Amino acid sequence: MGSPGYLGGVNRLIAYLRDHLIIDFQGDLTVEKVRELLAGDDSRDCKALLAKVVAERSANDMMLVLADCLLEPVQNALTDEFMREQLRSYTES
């Protein structure tokens, strides 16, 4: 299991990693791709989203806001035990 000092250090590392987590989306999401992905959806939400993205001429703001909104739930989902398992997996690879 390790010494208490080791666990304290790992816990501090886990807290640091969680606090400094950044959410980003890979790739460039264009207005055209958004149109393509939303094609066929005539819902009010879809129309409003598409109208906003088209008006802004970019999906960048949408992705930034979404990443910002996802940060806290993702941080909360990354439990100490899950993070510890990932660090252990890293050391064993």
LINPE-V788427 format. One record per helix or strand of 2 or more residues. SS is the DSSP state (A for helix, B for strand). FROM is the first residue (numbers start at 1). TO is the last residue. If there is no record, write none. Layout:
ss,from,to
SS,FROM,TO
SS,FROM,TO
This chain:
ss,from,to
A,4,19
A,31,38
A,44,56
A,60,77
A,80,92
